[in-house]
Each structure stands twice: as C-alpha cells, then as structure tokens.
Amino acid sequence: EHQVVAGGIRDAQSDGVKFIAVSNLVRRIDPVRDMAAFFSLLRIIIREKPAIVHTHSSKAGLLGRIAARLAGVSCIVHTPHGHVFYGHFGPMASKVFLWLEKILARWTHRMVALTEGEKNDYFRMAVGQPETLRTIHSGVDVERFSGVQVNQIEKRRLLGIAPEGTVVGFMGWLLSIKGPFHLLRAMEEIWQGHPNVQLVFVGKGDLEVDLRLAASKVGGNGRVRFLGWRRDVEQIMPIFDIFVLPSLNEGMGRVIVEAMAAGKPVVASQVGGIPDLVQHGENGLLVPPGDEQALAEAIRQLIDDPEKAKEMGRCGRQRCGRFSIEAMVNKIDNLYQELKI
C-alpha cells in the first residue's frame, strides 16, 4: 500500500503538484503527534495562503478545518470518505464524532459525500445545511481494469489457486468493518454443496492471523488463499468469478467499481454508498449487512447460474464509466468554480 501511495505522490509531483508531507498526521489516534500535526498544518496554511482548503477523511478533516478556520481561509471544503457515526467505534465514541462533525460543519462551506447514501446520512443526522452538501463519487481509474488480458490458468498457477472451480474474491482491508469473517462463515455453507469453490482474500489487516486460523479450522484451509497487498490487482481481478464486499459500513466502495470495470458480478452489503454502485439484480446482488445466510444464498445464486453472473458483469462494465476519474475531476472543478462566485 505504501508503494502505491508513494507512486501516486511521484505522479502528482511530475504533473506540477506541490506536495508537502506532514509526518505526524497518522491514521491512529495519538494526542502528541496529532497536536504536532495540527500546528504543522496551521503553519503551512498561513504560509501558503490557499484560496480553498479541501480536507479528506475524519482526522485530517478535524485538524485541517480547525487550522484553516484559525488561519482565516475563506473557503473550506471537506470530503469525509464515509462517516464514523456507526460501525467503526462504540456508541459513546460515535456520539463524540457526531458532535464534533456538527460543530465543524458550521465552518465548512461545502461537504462532499461520496454517495447519495452518505449524503442522506448527513441530512438525517443534521450535520451541515442541505445547501452545502454535494455528492461527488470518488473517481476510479477504470481503464486500469477494463480490457485487461490475463492468462487465467497461468495466473492461477502462480498464485497457488486450483485451475478448476469458481473463484470468489475479496479485496480490501482485513478489518471487522469490512466483514471478512462474515464472508468466511458464509463460504462454509457454500462448500457443503460446492466443495471446489475457492475463496481469495487480497489485502492486509488486523484480522489476517485470526482469519487464517479460522480458515484452517473450518476445513477451508486448502480452498482459501491470502495474497496480502498486491501491486498487480488489475491482473488478479480477472481471475475472480464473483467479487464480494460484505462491509458493515462503507463510504463508497471504490473496489466495487474496479470489479465492475473488470466485468465481474458483485455481491455486497446494502449499506452506506454501495447501492449507488450496485443495482440489485442488474450488476450484482445486495444483502443485509452481517447476514451470513443471505450472503451465502446470493453467492450460491451466481455460482449456480454462470450466465446470469456474466450478464451482471457485462452490465457492471457498462455502468463503471460514471465513476471514472474524469467524471470526478469535472465535478470537483465545478464545485471550486461555484465557491469562487
């Protein structure tokens, strides 16, 4: 993952983007480093005098918007990338985050939701004013995944995956919020009638060790592959027959767009912004979050009806263009122009 981020930074710099790293701005909560990051951001904003400060994600949005407010920035924009009002933390912490967001929303000129579902959550929880909320889907490099030619037999061999049988794939963080254990337990039922189906996890996370242990205990050890983080995901997606994202909360689910671009049918939770991407019965199937029985049934439907699965994959490929990088850039540009008026 760090290599992917570093590559993105190099590409931006080669295009003339000035990049300033704030080393103390880290994902986890760390009061000492968070305070240091705040003062770093404040100094940068005062020095650079930006017309617009656009923050992304929860912690950067908290520190960056306070710094921008203190520095007197005239236009502040925030993209939460999914909210933390439920699913990530306990009830008390979630209430604290909701309270903070309501305060910060008063200083934010535009809030950018990744999906209509996320925007509706902000409406429902009274975070921000309706006229300040916009929906701009996160852009995905769909060209990277569409039209990729892969020798599937050879790729399977290289990854240690049997050449025969359906492959069910997952890509993302191996964290509770992404629901990987729900997928593994759903597969236990699938294997009772379809013993040749294989499950592939692409990604890393805190649950990896426990998932590996659970896979060995349920008898799926030889049918479950853990590939870790990969730089060749556009070469791996084509070997999947069905892509599954059983998240309990999801801002948008960019990886679903990648699966759509690769022409794969999707089984995913009906939560967050996922319904913006997956039209139930058209390019995939939606199930209630955490419902392992419904998840197993949806996967089984596509295994038993490969023609239906292929048609859903074709439909997904046709839909993915509306979530491209170009579409996102145009909408953000229009937003910035609107703020200049």
WOPE-V467865 format. One record per residue. N is the residue number from 1. SS is DSSP state (helix for helix, strand for strand, loop for the rest). NEAR is the number of other ideal C-beta (glycine too) atoms within 8 Angstrom. D_FIRST is the distance of its C-alpha to the first C-alpha in Angstrom with 1 decimal. Layout:
<<N:SS:NEAR:D_FIRST> <N:SS:NEAR:D_FIRST>>
//
This chain:
<<1:loop:6:0.0> <2:helix:5:3.8> <3:helix:7:5.3> <4:helix:8:5.1> <5:helix:8:6.4> <6:helix:8:8.6> <7:helix:8:9.9> <8:helix:8:10.8> <9:helix:9:12.6> <10:helix:8:14.4> <11:helix:8:15.5> <12:helix:9:16.8> <13:helix:10:18.6> <14:helix:6:20.2> <15:loop:6:21.5> <16:loop:5:23.2> <17:loop:6:21.1> <18:loop:5:21.7> <19:loop:7:18.6> <20:loop:5:19.3> <21:loop:4:16.8> <22:loop:9:18.0> <23:loop:4:16.6> <24:loop:9:18.4> <25:loop:12:16.9> <26:loop:7:14.6> <27:loop:3:13.7> <28:loop:4:16.4> <29:loop:5:20.1> <30:loop:7:21.5> <31:helix:6:24.9> <32:helix:6:25.3> <33:helix:10:22.0> <34:helix:13:22.3> <35:helix:8:25.7> <36:helix:9:24.7> <37:helix:13:22.0> <38:helix:11:24.8> <39:helix:8:27.2> <40:helix:11:24.7> <41:helix:13:24.1> <42:helix:11:27.9> <43:helix:8:28.7> <44:helix:10:26.3> <45:helix:14:27.8> <46:helix:8:31.3> <47:helix:6:30.9> <48:helix:6:29.2> <49:loop:5:31.5> <50:loop:7:29.4> <51:loop:6:31.3> <52:strand:10:28.6> <53:strand:12:25.8> <54:strand:8:23.2> <55:strand:13:20.9> <56:strand:8:18.0> <57:loop:9:17.3> <58:helix:9:19.6> <59:helix:10:19.5> <60:helix:10:19.0> <61:helix:14:21.7> <62:helix:10:24.0> <63:helix:13:23.9> <64:helix:11:23.7> <65:helix:15:26.5> <66:helix:10:28.8> <67:helix:12:28.3> <68:helix:13:29.0> <69:helix:10:32.0> <70:helix:7:33.4> <71:loop:9:32.9> <72:loop:5:34.9> <73:loop:12:32.5> <74:loop:4:34.4> <75:strand:10:31.7> <76:strand:14:28.8> <77:strand:15:26.4> <78:strand:14:23.8> <79:strand:14:21.2> <80:loop:15:20.5> <81:loop:9:17.8> <82:loop:12:19.7> <83:loop:12:22.1> <84:loop:9:22.4> <85:loop:9:26.1> <86:loop:5:25.7> <87:loop:6:23.5> <88:loop:7:21.2> <89:loop:6:23.9> <90:loop:5:27.5> <91:helix:5:30.4> <92:helix:6:31.3> <93:helix:8:27.9> <94:helix:13:27.5> <95:helix:8:31.0> <96:helix:8:30.0> <97:helix:13:27.0> <98:helix:11:29.4> <99:helix:8:32.0> <100:helix:9:29.7> <101:helix:12:28.5> <102:helix:10:32.2> <103:helix:8:33.0> <104:helix:13:30.2> <105:helix:12:31.0> <106:loop:6:34.4> <107:loop:9:32.8> <108:loop:13:30.4> <109:loop:7:32.0> <110:strand:12:29.7> <111:strand:15:27.3> <112:strand:13:24.9> <113:strand:15:24.1> <114:loop:15:21.7> <115:loop:16:24.3> <116:helix:9:28.0> <117:helix:12:27.5> <118:helix:17:25.6> <119:helix:12:28.3> <120:helix:8:31.0> <121:helix:10:29.5> <122:helix:13:29.9> <123:helix:9:33.4> <124:helix:6:34.3> <125:loop:8:33.2> <126:loop:5:34.9> <127:loop:10:31.9> <128:loop:9:32.9> <129:loop:6:35.7> <130:helix:6:35.7> <131:helix:4:36.2> <132:helix:11:33.1> <133:strand:13:30.7> <134:strand:11:29.1> <135:strand:11:26.8> <136:loop:12:24.3> <137:loop:12:21.8> <138:loop:11:18.2> <139:loop:11:18.1> <140:strand:12:16.2> <141:loop:8:16.3> <142:helix:15:18.7> <143:helix:7:20.0> <144:helix:9:16.8> <145:loop:12:17.8> <146:loop:11:21.6> <147:loop:4:23.9> <148:loop:11:21.5> <149:loop:3:23.8> <150:loop:8:22.7> <151:loop:5:25.1> <152:helix:8:24.3> <153:helix:7:26.5> <154:helix:7:24.9> <155:helix:13:21.3> <156:helix:12:22.4> <157:helix:9:24.1> <158:helix:6:21.1> <159:helix:11:19.0> <160:loop:5:22.1> <161:loop:11:23.0> <162:loop:7:26.8> <163:loop:6:28.1> <164:loop:4:30.2> <165:loop:7:29.5> <166:loop:10:27.5> <167:strand:14:23.7> <168:strand:16:22.3> <169:strand:15:18.6> <170:strand:15:16.1> <171:strand:12:12.5> <172:loop:10:10.7> <173:loop:8:10.5> <174:loop:13:13.3> <175:loop:9:15.3> <176:helix:7:19.0> <177:helix:10:18.7> <178:helix:13:17.0> <179:loop:14:20.0> <180:helix:14:18.9> <181:helix:11:22.1> <182:helix:11:24.2> <183:helix:14:22.9> <184:helix:15:23.7> <185:helix:10:27.1> <186:helix:14:27.8> <187:helix:16:27.2> <188:helix:10:29.9> <189:helix:11:32.4> <190:helix:14:31.2> <191:helix:12:31.6> <192:helix:7:35.2> <193:helix:6:36.2> <194:loop:10:33.5> <195:loop:7:32.7> <196:loop:8:31.0> <197:loop:14:28.1> <198:strand:13:24.7> <199:strand:15:21.7> <200:strand:16:18.2> <201:strand:13:15.2> <202:strand:13:11.7> <203:strand:11:9.1> <204:loop:8:9.3> <205:loop:10:11.5> <206:loop:5:14.9> <207:loop:11:16.9> <208:helix:11:15.7> <209:helix:6:18.6> <210:helix:8:21.1> <211:helix:14:20.2> <212:helix:9:20.7> <213:helix:8:24.0> <214:helix:10:25.1> <215:helix:11:24.5> <216:helix:8:26.7> <217:helix:6:29.3> <218:loop:9:29.8> <219:loop:5:30.3> <220:loop:13:27.2> <221:helix:7:25.7> <222:helix:4:26.5> <223:helix:10:25.5> <224:strand:13:22.0> <225:strand:10:19.0> <226:strand:8:15.7> <227:loop:9:13.1> <228:strand:7:10.0> <229:loop:7:6.6> <230:loop:8:8.0> <231:loop:6:8.1> <232:loop:6:11.6> <233:helix:10:11.6> <234:helix:11:14.5> <235:helix:9:16.3> <236:helix:16:15.8> <237:helix:16:16.9> <238:helix:11:20.3> <239:helix:13:21.2> <240:loop:14:21.0> <241:loop:10:24.5> <242:strand:16:23.6> <243:strand:15:20.4> <244:strand:13:20.5> <245:strand:17:19.0> <246:loop:18:21.3> <247:loop:16:20.0> <248:loop:12:22.5> <249:loop:12:21.4> <250:loop:13:19.3> <251:loop:14:19.3> <252:loop:16:19.0> <253:loop:14:16.7> <254:helix:8:15.1> <255:helix:10:14.1> <256:helix:14:17.9> <257:helix:13:18.6> <258:helix:16:16.4> <259:helix:15:18.5> <260:helix:17:21.6> <261:helix:15:20.9> <262:loop:15:20.7> <263:loop:9:24.0> <264:loop:14:23.2> <265:strand:15:25.2> <266:strand:18:23.5> <267:strand:15:24.5> <268:strand:18:23.2> <269:strand:15:24.6> <270:loop:10:27.0> <271:loop:10:25.3> <272:loop:13:24.0> <273:loop:16:23.3> <274:helix:19:22.9> <275:helix:11:26.6> <276:helix:9:26.0> <277:helix:15:24.0> <278:loop:12:25.8> <279:loop:9:29.6> <280:strand:9:31.0> <281:loop:4:32.9> <282:loop:7:31.8> <283:loop:12:28.2> <284:strand:13:27.5> <285:strand:13:28.8> <286:strand:10:28.2> <287:strand:14:29.0> <288:loop:7:29.5> <289:loop:12:26.6> <290:loop:9:27.0> <291:loop:8:29.8> <292:helix:10:29.1> <293:helix:8:32.4> <294:helix:9:31.7> <295:helix:15:28.2> <296:helix:12:29.9> <297:helix:9:32.7> <298:helix:11:30.4> <299:helix:15:28.5> <300:helix:12:31.9> <301:helix:10:33.3> <302:helix:16:30.9> <303:helix:14:31.3> <304:helix:5:35.0> <305:loop:8:35.1> <306:helix:8:32.9> <307:helix:6:34.8> <308:helix:10:33.9> <309:helix:13:30.2> <310:helix:9:30.3> <311:helix:8:32.2> <312:helix:14:29.6> <313:helix:13:26.9> <314:helix:9:29.1> <315:helix:11:29.6> <316:helix:17:25.9> <317:helix:12:25.5> <318:helix:7:28.4> <319:helix:12:27.1> <320:helix:14:23.5> <321:helix:8:24.8> <322:helix:7:25.6> <323:helix:15:22.0> <324:strand:12:21.0> <325:helix:9:19.6> <326:helix:7:23.2> <327:helix:12:24.7> <328:helix:13:22.5> <329:helix:9:23.3> <330:helix:8:27.0> <331:helix:10:27.1> <332:helix:10:25.4> <333:helix:8:27.8> <334:helix:8:30.7> <335:helix:13:29.7> <336:helix:9:29.7> <337:helix:8:33.0> <338:helix:7:34.5> <339:helix:11:33.7> <340:helix:6:35.6> <341:loop:4:38.8>>
//
